[in-house]
Amino acid sequence: MEARAVAKYIRVSPQKARLVVDLIRGKRVLDALSILSLTKKKSAGLVTKVIKSAFANAKMNSAIDGDILFIKTVFVDQGPSLKRFRARAQGRSASIKKRTSHITVVLDERL
């Protein structure tokens, strides 16, 4: 039985979020949450919320014991970028891309 949660349009760069996601891939849910609580990155808190949401989805859908759930897959896709510009010298401009992410977590039972 799989449980899934997706957070879309998160205002963090996918490259930075993937650093945090790589720490918890394949771990048990409770272990992953404890690792994320000690990680000093902005995306650690965002990934924690998605894992807790998937955990709640698993509990609602069926009577699964939370101790046997593990993170089957977790990945970060790039969302749309907000395009801004910064004024530069001699009337020129430089573009700034404020990137967004889509974070997906899939939990499964470990037998």
Jmol script that loads the backbone (N, CA, C; Angstrom):
load data "model"
ATOM      1  N   MET A   1       0.848  -1.183   0.000  1.00  0.00           N
ATOM      2  CA  MET A   1       0.000   0.000   0.000  1.00  0.00           C
ATOM      3  C   MET A   1       0.890   1.242   0.000  1.00  0.00           C
ATOM      4  N   GLU A   2       0.743   2.052  -1.009  1.00  0.00           N
ATOM      5  CA  GLU A   2       1.533   3.275  -1.113  1.00  0.00           C
ATOM      6  C   GLU A   2       0.717   4.480  -0.665  1.00  0.00           C
ATOM      7  N   ALA A   3       1.403   5.420  -0.069  1.00  0.00           N
ATOM      8  CA  ALA A   3       0.804   6.712   0.277  1.00  0.00           C
ATOM      9  C   ALA A   3       1.668   7.785  -0.355  1.00  0.00           C
ATOM     10  N   ARG A   4       1.021   8.840  -0.829  1.00  0.00           N
ATOM     11  CA  ARG A   4       1.731   9.827  -1.638  1.00  0.00           C
ATOM     12  C   ARG A   4       1.315  11.231  -1.213  1.00  0.00           C
ATOM     13  N   ALA A   5       2.255  12.156  -1.307  1.00  0.00           N
ATOM     14  CA  ALA A   5       1.963  13.567  -1.044  1.00  0.00           C
ATOM     15  C   ALA A   5       2.847  14.405  -1.957  1.00  0.00           C
ATOM     16  N   VAL A   6       2.280  15.507  -2.456  1.00  0.00           N
ATOM     17  CA  VAL A   6       2.996  16.399  -3.367  1.00  0.00           C
ATOM     18  C   VAL A   6       2.811  17.832  -2.881  1.00  0.00           C
ATOM     19  N   ALA A   7       3.905  18.568  -2.833  1.00  0.00           N
ATOM     20  CA  ALA A   7       3.846  20.000  -2.543  1.00  0.00           C
ATOM     21  C   ALA A   7       4.325  20.724  -3.787  1.00  0.00           C
ATOM     22  N   LYS A   8       3.497  21.601  -4.315  1.00  0.00           N
ATOM     23  CA  LYS A   8       3.829  22.278  -5.567  1.00  0.00           C
ATOM     24  C   LYS A   8       4.114  23.754  -5.336  1.00  0.00           C
ATOM     25  N   TYR A   9       4.893  24.313  -6.234  1.00  0.00           N
ATOM     26  CA  TYR A   9       5.215  25.745  -6.269  1.00  0.00           C
ATOM     27  C   TYR A   9       5.886  26.222  -4.981  1.00  0.00           C
ATOM     28  N   ILE A  10       6.799  25.413  -4.455  1.00  0.00           N
ATOM     29  CA  ILE A  10       7.533  25.762  -3.249  1.00  0.00           C
ATOM     30  C   ILE A  10       8.666  26.706  -3.625  1.00  0.00           C
ATOM     31  N   ARG A  11       8.811  27.803  -2.903  1.00  0.00           N
ATOM     32  CA  ARG A  11       9.803  28.831  -3.252  1.00  0.00           C
ATOM     33  C   ARG A  11      11.188  28.482  -2.725  1.00  0.00           C
ATOM     34  N   VAL A  12      11.757  27.434  -3.269  1.00  0.00           N
ATOM     35  CA  VAL A  12      13.136  27.061  -2.988  1.00  0.00           C
ATOM     36  C   VAL A  12      13.682  26.449  -4.276  1.00  0.00           C
ATOM     37  N   SER A  13      14.947  26.670  -4.530  1.00  0.00           N
ATOM     38  CA  SER A  13      15.569  26.147  -5.733  1.00  0.00           C
ATOM     39  C   SER A  13      15.593  24.619  -5.698  1.00  0.00           C
ATOM     40  N   PRO A  14      15.284  23.955  -6.813  1.00  0.00           N
ATOM     41  CA  PRO A  14      15.317  22.492  -6.831  1.00  0.00           C
ATOM     42  C   PRO A  14      16.694  21.929  -6.504  1.00  0.00           C
ATOM     43  N   GLN A  15      17.739  22.613  -6.920  1.00  0.00           N
ATOM     44  CA  GLN A  15      19.097  22.157  -6.644  1.00  0.00           C
ATOM     45  C   GLN A  15      19.363  22.117  -5.143  1.00  0.00           C
ATOM     46  N   LYS A  16      18.885  23.117  -4.413  1.00  0.00           N
ATOM     47  CA  LYS A  16      19.067  23.162  -2.965  1.00  0.00           C
ATOM     48  C   LYS A  16      18.175  22.146  -2.256  1.00  0.00           C
ATOM     49  N   ALA A  17      16.972  21.925  -2.771  1.00  0.00           N
ATOM     50  CA  ALA A  17      16.060  20.962  -2.148  1.00  0.00           C
ATOM     51  C   ALA A  17      16.544  19.528  -2.357  1.00  0.00           C
ATOM     52  N   ARG A  18      17.195  19.260  -3.483  1.00  0.00           N
ATOM     53  CA  ARG A  18      17.690  17.906  -3.747  1.00  0.00           C
ATOM     54  C   ARG A  18      18.797  17.507  -2.780  1.00  0.00           C
ATOM     55  N   LEU A  19      19.556  18.477  -2.278  1.00  0.00           N
ATOM     56  CA  LEU A  19      20.582  18.173  -1.286  1.00  0.00           C
ATOM     57  C   LEU A  19      19.970  17.577  -0.024  1.00  0.00           C
ATOM     58  N   VAL A  20      18.830  18.089   0.391  1.00  0.00           N
ATOM     59  CA  VAL A  20      18.155  17.605   1.592  1.00  0.00           C
ATOM     60  C   VAL A  20      17.456  16.284   1.319  1.00  0.00           C
ATOM     61  N   VAL A  21      16.833  16.165   0.153  1.00  0.00           N
ATOM     62  CA  VAL A  21      16.073  14.964  -0.199  1.00  0.00           C
ATOM     63  C   VAL A  21      16.998  13.746  -0.295  1.00  0.00           C
ATOM     64  N   ASP A  22      18.225  13.961  -0.741  1.00  0.00           N
ATOM     65  CA  ASP A  22      19.164  12.849  -0.862  1.00  0.00           C
ATOM     66  C   ASP A  22      19.550  12.253   0.492  1.00  0.00           C
ATOM     67  N   LEU A  23      19.403  13.028   1.560  1.00  0.00           N
ATOM     68  CA  LEU A  23      19.738  12.536   2.893  1.00  0.00           C
ATOM     69  C   LEU A  23      18.767  11.478   3.396  1.00  0.00           C
ATOM     70  N   ILE A  24      17.524  11.510   2.935  1.00  0.00           N
ATOM     71  CA  ILE A  24      16.478  10.686   3.543  1.00  0.00           C
ATOM     72  C   ILE A  24      15.934   9.600   2.627  1.00  0.00           C
ATOM     73  N   ARG A  25      16.395   9.531   1.416  1.00  0.00           N
ATOM     74  CA  ARG A  25      15.859   8.552   0.458  1.00  0.00           C
ATOM     75  C   ARG A  25      16.115   7.130   0.958  1.00  0.00           C
ATOM     76  N   GLY A  26      15.038   6.312   1.037  1.00  0.00           N
ATOM     77  CA  GLY A  26      15.146   4.917   1.455  1.00  0.00           C
ATOM     78  C   GLY A  26      15.103   4.682   2.950  1.00  0.00           C
ATOM     79  N   LYS A  27      14.991   5.715   3.747  1.00  0.00           N
ATOM     80  CA  LYS A  27      14.995   5.575   5.212  1.00  0.00           C
ATOM     81  C   LYS A  27      13.566   5.363   5.731  1.00  0.00           C
ATOM     82  N   ARG A  28      13.485   4.881   6.974  1.00  0.00           N
ATOM     83  CA  ARG A  28      12.179   4.790   7.626  1.00  0.00           C
ATOM     84  C   ARG A  28      11.673   6.205   7.907  1.00  0.00           C
ATOM     85  N   VAL A  29      10.368   6.358   8.003  1.00  0.00           N
ATOM     86  CA  VAL A  29       9.764   7.680   8.147  1.00  0.00           C
ATOM     87  C   VAL A  29      10.224   8.363   9.433  1.00  0.00           C
ATOM     88  N   LEU A  30      10.226   7.642  10.533  1.00  0.00           N
ATOM     89  CA  LEU A  30      10.613   8.253  11.803  1.00  0.00           C
ATOM     90  C   LEU A  30      12.094   8.630  11.806  1.00  0.00           C
ATOM     91  N   ASP A  31      12.929   7.813  11.169  1.00  0.00           N
ATOM     92  CA  ASP A  31      14.351   8.148  11.055  1.00  0.00           C
ATOM     93  C   ASP A  31      14.544   9.379  10.178  1.00  0.00           C
ATOM     94  N   ALA A  32      13.795   9.450   9.086  1.00  0.00           N
ATOM     95  CA  ALA A  32      13.908  10.587   8.170  1.00  0.00           C
ATOM     96  C   ALA A  32      13.491  11.882   8.853  1.00  0.00           C
ATOM     97  N   LEU A  33      12.437  11.835   9.650  1.00  0.00           N
ATOM     98  CA  LEU A  33      11.986  13.036  10.354  1.00  0.00           C
ATOM     99  C   LEU A  33      13.015  13.500  11.384  1.00  0.00           C
ATOM    100  N   SER A  34      13.681  12.556  12.033  1.00  0.00           N
ATOM    101  CA  SER A  34      14.702  12.950  13.003  1.00  0.00           C
ATOM    102  C   SER A  34      15.930  13.527  12.304  1.00  0.00           C
ATOM    103  N   ILE A  35      16.281  13.007  11.132  1.00  0.00           N
ATOM    104  CA  ILE A  35      17.395  13.563  10.360  1.00  0.00           C
ATOM    105  C   ILE A  35      17.064  14.986   9.916  1.00  0.00           C
ATOM    106  N   LEU A  36      15.843  15.183   9.435  1.00  0.00           N
ATOM    107  CA  LEU A  36      15.444  16.507   8.951  1.00  0.00           C
ATOM    108  C   LEU A  36      15.346  17.529  10.072  1.00  0.00           C
ATOM    109  N   SER A  37      15.019  17.068  11.276  1.00  0.00           N
ATOM    110  CA  SER A  37      14.908  18.023  12.379  1.00  0.00           C
ATOM    111  C   SER A  37      16.274  18.597  12.758  1.00  0.00           C
ATOM    112  N   LEU A  38      17.349  17.888  12.428  1.00  0.00           N
ATOM    113  CA  LEU A  38      18.700  18.350  12.741  1.00  0.00           C
ATOM    114  C   LEU A  38      19.402  19.001  11.550  1.00  0.00           C
ATOM    115  N   THR A  39      18.719  19.076  10.413  1.00  0.00           N
ATOM    116  CA  THR A  39      19.313  19.663   9.214  1.00  0.00           C
ATOM    117  C   THR A  39      19.010  21.155   9.175  1.00  0.00           C
ATOM    118  N   LYS A  40      20.054  21.965   8.988  1.00  0.00           N
ATOM    119  CA  LYS A  40      19.895  23.417   9.009  1.00  0.00           C
ATOM    120  C   LYS A  40      19.754  23.974   7.599  1.00  0.00           C
ATOM    121  N   LYS A  41      18.718  23.594   6.911  1.00  0.00           N
ATOM    122  CA  LYS A  41      18.420  24.111   5.579  1.00  0.00           C
ATOM    123  C   LYS A  41      16.951  24.509   5.538  1.00  0.00           C
ATOM    124  N   LYS A  42      16.626  25.492   4.720  1.00  0.00           N
ATOM    125  CA  LYS A  42      15.238  25.923   4.590  1.00  0.00           C
ATOM    126  C   LYS A  42      14.371  24.788   4.052  1.00  0.00           C
ATOM    127  N   SER A  43      14.904  24.052   3.086  1.00  0.00           N
ATOM    128  CA  SER A  43      14.117  23.009   2.450  1.00  0.00           C
ATOM    129  C   SER A  43      13.874  21.815   3.378  1.00  0.00           C
ATOM    130  N   ALA A  44      14.624  21.682   4.464  1.00  0.00           N
ATOM    131  CA  ALA A  44      14.395  20.585   5.412  1.00  0.00           C
ATOM    132  C   ALA A  44      13.017  20.705   6.058  1.00  0.00           C
ATOM    133  N   GLY A  45      12.636  21.914   6.414  1.00  0.00           N
ATOM    134  CA  GLY A  45      11.304  22.117   6.988  1.00  0.00           C
ATOM    135  C   GLY A  45      10.198  21.865   5.989  1.00  0.00           C
ATOM    136  N   LEU A  46      10.431  22.224   4.735  1.00  0.00           N
ATOM    137  CA  LEU A  46       9.425  22.014   3.698  1.00  0.00           C
ATOM    138  C   LEU A  46       9.255  20.531   3.377  1.00  0.00           C
ATOM    139  N   VAL A  47      10.360  19.795   3.323  1.00  0.00           N
ATOM    140  CA  VAL A  47      10.297  18.360   3.062  1.00  0.00           C
ATOM    141  C   VAL A  47       9.645  17.640   4.241  1.00  0.00           C
ATOM    142  N   THR A  48       9.893  18.124   5.449  1.00  0.00           N
ATOM    143  CA  THR A  48       9.260  17.540   6.634  1.00  0.00           C
ATOM    144  C   THR A  48       7.745  17.624   6.546  1.00  0.00           C
ATOM    145  N   LYS A  49       7.236  18.763   6.097  1.00  0.00           N
ATOM    146  CA  LYS A  49       5.790  18.928   5.974  1.00  0.00           C
ATOM    147  C   LYS A  49       5.199  17.962   4.957  1.00  0.00           C
ATOM    148  N   VAL A  50       5.916  17.717   3.864  1.00  0.00           N
ATOM    149  CA  VAL A  50       5.418  16.805   2.835  1.00  0.00           C
ATOM    150  C   VAL A  50       5.434  15.368   3.352  1.00  0.00           C
ATOM    151  N   ILE A  51       6.478  14.993   4.090  1.00  0.00           N
ATOM    152  CA  ILE A  51       6.549  13.637   4.642  1.00  0.00           C
ATOM    153  C   ILE A  51       5.435  13.414   5.662  1.00  0.00           C
ATOM    154  N   LYS A  52       5.182  14.412   6.503  1.00  0.00           N
ATOM    155  CA  LYS A  52       4.103  14.289   7.482  1.00  0.00           C
ATOM    156  C   LYS A  52       2.743  14.182   6.796  1.00  0.00           C
ATOM    157  N   SER A  53       2.574  14.876   5.689  1.00  0.00           N
ATOM    158  CA  SER A  53       1.332  14.792   4.934  1.00  0.00           C
ATOM    159  C   SER A  53       1.144  13.398   4.332  1.00  0.00           C
ATOM    160  N   ALA A  54       2.207  12.833   3.762  1.00  0.00           N
ATOM    161  CA  ALA A  54       2.129  11.480   3.209  1.00  0.00           C
ATOM    162  C   ALA A  54       1.877  10.461   4.305  1.00  0.00           C
ATOM    163  N   PHE A  55       2.476  10.673   5.475  1.00  0.00           N
ATOM    164  CA  PHE A  55       2.271   9.795   6.625  1.00  0.00           C
ATOM    165  C   PHE A  55       0.807   9.832   7.074  1.00  0.00           C
ATOM    166  N   ALA A  56       0.227  11.030   7.107  1.00  0.00           N
ATOM    167  CA  ALA A  56      -1.185  11.169   7.476  1.00  0.00           C
ATOM    168  C   ALA A  56      -2.083  10.529   6.419  1.00  0.00           C
ATOM    169  N   ASN A  57      -1.718  10.669   5.150  1.00  0.00           N
ATOM    170  CA  ASN A  57      -2.491  10.013   4.086  1.00  0.00           C
ATOM    171  C   ASN A  57      -2.465   8.499   4.239  1.00  0.00           C
ATOM    172  N   ALA A  58      -1.322   7.951   4.620  1.00  0.00           N
ATOM    173  CA  ALA A  58      -1.211   6.503   4.813  1.00  0.00           C
ATOM    174  C   ALA A  58      -2.079   6.032   5.966  1.00  0.00           C
ATOM    175  N   LYS A  59      -2.128   6.810   7.030  1.00  0.00           N
ATOM    176  CA  LYS A  59      -2.943   6.420   8.182  1.00  0.00           C
ATOM    177  C   LYS A  59      -4.437   6.523   7.881  1.00  0.00           C
ATOM    178  N   MET A  60      -4.822   7.503   7.059  1.00  0.00           N
ATOM    179  CA  MET A  60      -6.240   7.682   6.728  1.00  0.00           C
ATOM    180  C   MET A  60      -6.734   6.611   5.763  1.00  0.00           C
ATOM    181  N   ASN A  61      -5.904   6.239   4.806  1.00  0.00           N
ATOM    182  CA  ASN A  61      -6.340   5.310   3.766  1.00  0.00           C
ATOM    183  C   ASN A  61      -6.483   3.881   4.277  1.00  0.00           C
ATOM    184  N   SER A  62      -5.631   3.458   5.174  1.00  0.00           N
ATOM    185  CA  SER A  62      -5.730   2.112   5.713  1.00  0.00           C
ATOM    186  C   SER A  62      -5.086   2.079   7.090  1.00  0.00           C
ATOM    187  N   ALA A  63      -5.306   0.966   7.759  1.00  0.00           N
ATOM    188  CA  ALA A  63      -4.750   0.818   9.107  1.00  0.00           C
ATOM    189  C   ALA A  63      -3.322   0.291   9.003  1.00  0.00           C
ATOM    190  N   ILE A  64      -2.392   1.185   8.713  1.00  0.00           N
ATOM    191  CA  ILE A  64      -0.985   0.812   8.559  1.00  0.00           C
ATOM    192  C   ILE A  64      -0.240   1.222   9.821  1.00  0.00           C
ATOM    193  N   ASP A  65       0.648   0.356  10.254  1.00  0.00           N
ATOM    194  CA  ASP A  65       1.501   0.689  11.387  1.00  0.00           C
ATOM    195  C   ASP A  65       2.573   1.660  10.905  1.00  0.00           C
ATOM    196  N   GLY A  66       2.725   2.763  11.605  1.00  0.00           N
ATOM    197  CA  GLY A  66       3.671   3.796  11.197  1.00  0.00           C
ATOM    198  C   GLY A  66       5.124   3.381  11.296  1.00  0.00           C
ATOM    199  N   ASP A  67       5.408   2.314  12.069  1.00  0.00           N
ATOM    200  CA  ASP A  67       6.791   1.881  12.244  1.00  0.00           C
ATOM    201  C   ASP A  67       7.351   1.161  11.021  1.00  0.00           C
ATOM    202  N   ILE A  68       6.478   0.613  10.171  1.00  0.00           N
ATOM    203  CA  ILE A  68       6.975  -0.152   9.027  1.00  0.00           C
ATOM    204  C   ILE A  68       6.975   0.667   7.737  1.00  0.00           C
ATOM    205  N   LEU A  69       6.582   1.929   7.805  1.00  0.00           N
ATOM    206  CA  LEU A  69       6.592   2.763   6.604  1.00  0.00           C
ATOM    207  C   LEU A  69       7.997   3.286   6.329  1.00  0.00           C
ATOM    208  N   PHE A  70       8.384   3.288   5.060  1.00  0.00           N
ATOM    209  CA  PHE A  70       9.659   3.862   4.667  1.00  0.00           C
ATOM    210  C   PHE A  70       9.447   4.720   3.426  1.00  0.00           C
ATOM    211  N   ILE A  71      10.419   5.535   3.124  1.00  0.00           N
ATOM    212  CA  ILE A  71      10.324   6.442   1.987  1.00  0.00           C
ATOM    213  C   ILE A  71      10.758   5.677   0.752  1.00  0.00           C
ATOM    214  N   LYS A  72       9.785   5.304  -0.062  1.00  0.00           N
ATOM    215  CA  LYS A  72      10.065   4.519  -1.260  1.00  0.00           C
ATOM    216  C   LYS A  72      10.737   5.387  -2.321  1.00  0.00           C
ATOM    217  N   THR A  73      10.094   6.496  -2.651  1.00  0.00           N
ATOM    218  CA  THR A  73      10.692   7.442  -3.587  1.00  0.00           C
ATOM    219  C   THR A  73      10.428   8.851  -3.086  1.00  0.00           C
ATOM    220  N   VAL A  74      11.392   9.702  -3.319  1.00  0.00           N
ATOM    221  CA  VAL A  74      11.242  11.123  -3.025  1.00  0.00           C
ATOM    222  C   VAL A  74      12.052  11.864  -4.075  1.00  0.00           C
ATOM    223  N   PHE A  75      11.431  12.835  -4.712  1.00  0.00           N
ATOM    224  CA  PHE A  75      12.142  13.582  -5.746  1.00  0.00           C
ATOM    225  C   PHE A  75      11.641  15.009  -5.808  1.00  0.00           C
ATOM    226  N   VAL A  76      12.463  15.859  -6.407  1.00  0.00           N
ATOM    227  CA  VAL A  76      12.169  17.282  -6.531  1.00  0.00           C
ATOM    228  C   VAL A  76      12.224  17.644  -8.008  1.00  0.00           C
ATOM    229  N   ASP A  77      11.125  18.135  -8.533  1.00  0.00           N
ATOM    230  CA  ASP A  77      11.062  18.610  -9.914  1.00  0.00           C
ATOM    231  C   ASP A  77      11.077  20.129  -9.911  1.00  0.00           C
ATOM    232  N   GLN A  78      11.497  20.681 -11.034  1.00  0.00           N
ATOM    233  CA  GLN A  78      11.519  22.141 -11.152  1.00  0.00           C
ATOM    234  C   GLN A  78      10.147  22.649 -11.552  1.00  0.00           C
ATOM    235  N   GLY A  79       9.696  23.684 -10.854  1.00  0.00           N
ATOM    236  CA  GLY A  79       8.447  24.345 -11.188  1.00  0.00           C
ATOM    237  C   GLY A  79       8.730  25.564 -12.050  1.00  0.00           C
ATOM    238  N   PRO A  80       7.733  26.388 -12.272  1.00  0.00           N
ATOM    239  CA  PRO A  80       7.949  27.597 -13.063  1.00  0.00           C
ATOM    240  C   PRO A  80       8.814  28.609 -12.306  1.00  0.00           C
ATOM    241  N   SER A  81       9.607  29.344 -13.049  1.00  0.00           N
ATOM    242  CA  SER A  81      10.492  30.350 -12.448  1.00  0.00           C
ATOM    243  C   SER A  81       9.839  31.719 -12.518  1.00  0.00           C
ATOM    244  N   LEU A  82       9.954  32.474 -11.424  1.00  0.00           N
ATOM    245  CA  LEU A  82       9.494  33.852 -11.428  1.00  0.00           C
ATOM    246  C   LEU A  82      10.605  34.701 -12.028  1.00  0.00           C
ATOM    247  N   LYS A  83      10.295  35.455 -13.038  1.00  0.00           N
ATOM    248  CA  LYS A  83      11.317  36.229 -13.731  1.00  0.00           C
ATOM    249  C   LYS A  83      11.298  37.672 -13.243  1.00  0.00           C
ATOM    250  N   ARG A  84      12.432  38.108 -12.714  1.00  0.00           N
ATOM    251  CA  ARG A  84      12.594  39.466 -12.221  1.00  0.00           C
ATOM    252  C   ARG A  84      13.819  40.071 -12.886  1.00  0.00           C
ATOM    253  N   PHE A  85      14.023  41.363 -12.707  1.00  0.00           N
ATOM    254  CA  PHE A  85      15.233  41.963 -13.254  1.00  0.00           C
ATOM    255  C   PHE A  85      15.829  42.936 -12.263  1.00  0.00           C
ATOM    256  N   ARG A  86      17.128  43.151 -12.414  1.00  0.00           N
ATOM    257  CA  ARG A  86      17.870  44.066 -11.571  1.00  0.00           C
ATOM    258  C   ARG A  86      18.501  45.117 -12.471  1.00  0.00           C
ATOM    259  N   ALA A  87      18.374  46.363 -12.076  1.00  0.00           N
ATOM    260  CA  ALA A  87      18.958  47.448 -12.863  1.00  0.00           C
ATOM    261  C   ALA A  87      20.478  47.380 -12.789  1.00  0.00           C
ATOM    262  N   ARG A  88      21.120  47.578 -13.935  1.00  0.00           N
ATOM    263  CA  ARG A  88      22.570  47.558 -14.018  1.00  0.00           C
ATOM    264  C   ARG A  88      23.071  48.887 -14.569  1.00  0.00           C
ATOM    265  N   ALA A  89      24.340  48.986 -14.780  1.00  0.00           N
ATOM    266  CA  ALA A  89      24.945  50.236 -15.230  1.00  0.00           C
ATOM    267  C   ALA A  89      24.544  50.570 -16.666  1.00  0.00           C
ATOM    268  N   GLN A  90      24.514  51.863 -16.965  1.00  0.00           N
ATOM    269  CA  GLN A  90      24.270  52.404 -18.299  1.00  0.00           C
ATOM    270  C   GLN A  90      22.919  51.974 -18.875  1.00  0.00           C
ATOM    271  N   GLY A  91      21.908  51.869 -18.004  1.00  0.00           N
ATOM    272  CA  GLY A  91      20.559  51.591 -18.463  1.00  0.00           C
ATOM    273  C   GLY A  91      20.286  50.143 -18.818  1.00  0.00           C
ATOM    274  N   ARG A  92      21.197  49.261 -18.540  1.00  0.00           N
ATOM    275  CA  ARG A  92      20.996  47.843 -18.844  1.00  0.00           C
ATOM    276  C   ARG A  92      20.270  47.164 -17.682  1.00  0.00           C
ATOM    277  N   SER A  93      19.872  45.912 -17.940  1.00  0.00           N
ATOM    278  CA  SER A  93      19.237  45.128 -16.874  1.00  0.00           C
ATOM    279  C   SER A  93      19.804  43.716 -16.903  1.00  0.00           C
ATOM    280  N   ALA A  94      19.764  43.077 -15.767  1.00  0.00           N
ATOM    281  CA  ALA A  94      20.183  41.683 -15.646  1.00  0.00           C
ATOM    282  C   ALA A  94      18.993  40.885 -15.129  1.00  0.00           C
ATOM    283  N   SER A  95      18.768  39.728 -15.724  1.00  0.00           N
ATOM    284  CA  SER A  95      17.604  38.934 -15.329  1.00  0.00           C
ATOM    285  C   SER A  95      17.921  38.106 -14.092  1.00  0.00           C
ATOM    286  N   ILE A  96      16.905  37.925 -13.272  1.00  0.00           N
ATOM    287  CA  ILE A  96      16.992  37.104 -12.069  1.00  0.00           C
ATOM    288  C   ILE A  96      15.865  36.090 -12.153  1.00  0.00           C
ATOM    289  N   LYS A  97      16.192  34.806 -11.978  1.00  0.00           N
ATOM    290  CA  LYS A  97      15.171  33.757 -11.967  1.00  0.00           C
ATOM    291  C   LYS A  97      14.995  33.269 -10.541  1.00  0.00           C
ATOM    292  N   LYS A  98      13.804  33.470 -10.011  1.00  0.00           N
ATOM    293  CA  LYS A  98      13.481  32.960  -8.686  1.00  0.00           C
ATOM    294  C   LYS A  98      12.783  31.616  -8.904  1.00  0.00           C
ATOM    295  N   ARG A  99      13.497  30.558  -8.633  1.00  0.00           N
ATOM    296  CA  ARG A  99      13.045  29.221  -8.998  1.00  0.00           C
ATOM    297  C   ARG A  99      12.079  28.637  -7.959  1.00  0.00           C
ATOM    298  N   THR A 100      11.195  27.761  -8.444  1.00  0.00           N
ATOM    299  CA  THR A 100      10.251  27.059  -7.584  1.00  0.00           C
ATOM    300  C   THR A 100      10.429  25.556  -7.773  1.00  0.00           C
ATOM    301  N   SER A 101       9.889  24.790  -6.829  1.00  0.00           N
ATOM    302  CA  SER A 101      10.063  23.337  -6.825  1.00  0.00           C
ATOM    303  C   SER A 101       8.734  22.640  -6.598  1.00  0.00           C
ATOM    304  N   HIS A 102       8.653  21.404  -7.095  1.00  0.00           N
ATOM    305  CA  HIS A 102       7.566  20.488  -6.785  1.00  0.00           C
ATOM    306  C   HIS A 102       8.203  19.300  -6.052  1.00  0.00           C
ATOM    307  N   ILE A 103       7.809  19.082  -4.788  1.00  0.00           N
ATOM    308  CA  ILE A 103       8.387  18.008  -3.979  1.00  0.00           C
ATOM    309  C   ILE A 103       7.374  16.876  -3.875  1.00  0.00           C
ATOM    310  N   THR A 104       7.798  15.648  -4.228  1.00  0.00           N
ATOM    311  CA  THR A 104       6.926  14.476  -4.205  1.00  0.00           C
ATOM    312  C   THR A 104       7.526  13.416  -3.292  1.00  0.00           C
ATOM    313  N   VAL A 105       6.680  12.872  -2.418  1.00  0.00           N
ATOM    314  CA  VAL A 105       7.102  11.808  -1.490  1.00  0.00           C
ATOM    315  C   VAL A 105       6.140  10.638  -1.624  1.00  0.00           C
ATOM    316  N   VAL A 106       6.691   9.431  -1.776  1.00  0.00           N
ATOM    317  CA  VAL A 106       5.892   8.203  -1.814  1.00  0.00           C
ATOM    318  C   VAL A 106       6.372   7.290  -0.712  1.00  0.00           C
ATOM    319  N   LEU A 107       5.441   6.896   0.165  1.00  0.00           N
ATOM    320  CA  LEU A 107       5.749   5.993   1.279  1.00  0.00           C
ATOM    321  C   LEU A 107       5.208   4.612   0.967  1.00  0.00           C
ATOM    322  N   ASP A 108       5.872   3.589   1.475  1.00  0.00           N
ATOM    323  CA  ASP A 108       5.421   2.215   1.265  1.00  0.00           C
ATOM    324  C   ASP A 108       5.720   1.396   2.516  1.00  0.00           C
ATOM    325  N   GLU A 109       5.117   0.219   2.605  1.00  0.00           N
ATOM    326  CA  GLU A 109       5.338  -0.659   3.739  1.00  0.00           C
ATOM    327  C   GLU A 109       6.577  -1.508   3.496  1.00  0.00           C
ATOM    328  N   ARG A 110       7.390  -1.663   4.512  1.00  0.00           N
ATOM    329  CA  ARG A 110       8.537  -2.558   4.424  1.00  0.00           C
ATOM    330  C   ARG A 110       8.133  -3.867   5.098  1.00  0.00           C
ATOM    331  N   LEU A 111       8.200  -4.926   4.355  1.00  0.00           N
ATOM    332  CA  LEU A 111       7.756  -6.224   4.888  1.00  0.00           C
ATOM    333  C   LEU A 111       8.842  -6.954   5.627  1.00  0.00           C
TER     334      LEU A 111
END
end "model"
wireframe off; spacefill off
backbone 0.3
color backbone group
